[in-house]
Amino acid sequence: MSNRHFPLEPTAAEAQRAIAEEFGFFGDWSERYQYLIDLGRRLPPFPEDWKTEEHRLHGCQSMVWIVPEVEGDRLHFHAVSDSAIVSGLIYLALRVYSGRSAEEILATRPDYIADIGLAKHLSPTRSNGLAALLAFIQERARQMPAAA
């Protein structure tokens, strides 16, 4: 796919700062969940023919499909879920990691999760799914020749 949605910010660190700032505008978690759902609706279109077992991310209770794509020294990720909140979690992860070099991906801890208080407000199954998503992204970065 050529039309790139991510990255929005020049670096992963700046993306994490922007996420923390945005979530800081909301006073309570019902508003933050609504914002998360709204973010999930902003995910770029995901081709139906990519929704195959080969692209399915295991470890999530919801259905999640993710397709990595290498362009030069950059890794791009296309992903979608059948769950509104999980789609928002995907959006945040792609905002931080998609369109970055393997080195930047591997050097970036997902601090935004703690910074916005997300870890305390996710169910165990959603936490496991988010961990599986982040592990997938890190593993693909490790497989990049430039990261070796």
N, C-alpha and C positions, 0 to 999 in steps of 0.2 A: 504494500500500500504506500502510495507516495505522499498523500496529503497528511503532513505531520501535525499533530495536535500538541505534542509535548516535545521539548521542554517549554514551559512558560517563562521560567526564570533562567538566567545565565548559568547558575550553579545549583547543585543539590542543596547546599547550605542556605542559599537565598530562598529556595523553594520551601525549606523547612521553616525559616523565619516568617515567610509570608503566610504559611498555614497557621502558625501559632498566633500571628497578628489577627488573622481573619476569625479564628475561633474565639479569640479574646473579646470580640465584639458582643458575644452572646452571653447572657447572664445565667442561663440554666441549661441543663442537658436536654430538655425537650426541644429548645431552640437549636442546639448544636446537632441533635439527631436530624432535625428537619433540614438543616444546612447540608449535612452529610448526604441525605437523600437527594437534595437539589444538585449537589456536585455529581452524584452518580448519574443523573440525567444528562450531564454534560459530556459523558464519555463519547468519543467518536463512534460512528456506526461500526458494527462488527459483523462481517459477512456471515450469513446463516450457514454457509458450507464449511466454515471454520469450527462450527460447534460439533466437533467430533470427539470421540474417546481419546484420540491421539493428543488433542489440545486441552483436554479436561485436566484441571488442577485437582489432584486428590488431596484430602486432608481438610476439605471444606464441607460443611453440612449442605450449603447451597451449591447449586451448579455454578462452576466458574470455569471459563475457558480462557486460555492465554496463549498468545502466539508471539514468540520472540523473532526479531528481524535484525540482521546485522547490516549496517550501512557504513562502510569505511571502518573507523575505530569506534563507532557508536552503536549502542544496543537500543533498539526501540521495542516497546512491548505494546501489544494490542490485547485488550482483555475486556471481558464482560461477565456479568452474573445475572441470575434470575431473581436475585434479591436486591431490593432498593438500597438497604443499608450497606450490604456488601459491595454494591456498585460504587457507593461513596468511598468505601475503604480502598477499593481498586483505584479510583480517581486520585486519591491522595498519594498512594504508592507510586503510581505512574508519574504524577507531578514531580515527585522527588527523584525517581530513578530513570524514567524512560528518556531516551535521547542523550544519554550520558556515555562517557567512555567506561570501559570495564574498570579502569583504575579508580575513577570517581565513585562508581557504584560500590566497589569493594571497600573504599575508604570512608563511606558514609553510613554511619549508624542511624537507624530510624528513630532519632531523638524526638521527632514530632509527635510520636505516639504518647510519650510521657509528657511532653511539653503542653499538649492540649488536654491531658487527663483522660485520654482515650482508653488506656490500659485498664483503668478502674471502672469503666462504664461499658465494657464489652462483655457479652456472655462468654463462657468458656469455649463454646463451639466457634463463635466468631473470632475469638483470640487465636484459636488453633488455626483457623482458616487464614487469618492475616499472617500468622507465622509461616504457614505453608507458602503463601504468596511471596513473602519477602525471601524465604529460602530459595524458591524457584528463581527469582531475579538474581540473587547472589550466585547461585550455582551457574546460571547462564553466563554471568560475568567472569566467573572463574574459568569457564571453558573457552573464553576468547583468547586467541593466540597472543595478543598484546599483553594480556594479564599474566602470562606464564613467566 
